[in-house]
């Protein structure tokens, strides 16, 4: 389950806009929006692209993209 709040915080910390993250993931901004709202799941390639652009540790990546519970 995606922790969208943590993803938004990581984007702010990395000074990365929705548009830029969508470009990095090779998807449209509206497709990224659907993923962040939980309507569509991120692909493994998209997770890896986000991890690289946002400079996420493995632990942080797992907490964002593979959260068991979202508060």
N, C-alpha and C positions, 0 to 999 in steps of 0.2 A: 504494500500500500504506500502510496506517495505521501510524503510529509511536505505539502506545498508551502507551508509557512517557513520551514527550514530552507527550502529551495529559494524562496524569495530573499531570505536573509543572506544566503550564500551569494546570490546575484548582487545584492547591495554591497556586500563585503568585497566582491571582485569587480565592482563598478561595471556590471554587465547588464545591458538592457534586454528586454524581451525580444526586440528585433534582432539584436546581435546573437543572443543565444539560439534563436530560431535559425539564423544563418549558419551558425556553427553546427547545428544538428541537421542542417539541410532539409528543413521543413518550413512551412509558412508560419508567420506569427499567429494566425488563427488556429493552426494545428497545435502549436505550442500551448496556446491558451486552453485548448480542449484537454491536453495532457495535464496541465497544471490544475484543472478543475476536476480531474479524475474521470473524465468521460472516455478517454483513450489511454492505454498504457504506453509508457516510453519503451522503445525497442532497446535492446542491449547496446547497439551502436550509438543511439542517442544518449544513453546513460554514460557511455565512455566519452563521448564528445563533451558532455556537460562536465564530467569529472575533470577532464583536461583543461577546459576553458576556465572553470571556476576554481581550479587548483585545489580540488577536494582530496582529503585523505581517504583511505579506504573505509575507515570507520565512519567518517562524515557522509561519504557516498552511500554507505549502507543505511545509515539513519535517515537519509533523505528519500532514497528510492526503494528501500526494502523495509520500511518501518512496519512493525507488527501492529502497533497502535498509533493513532494520531490524536494528539490532544487538542 
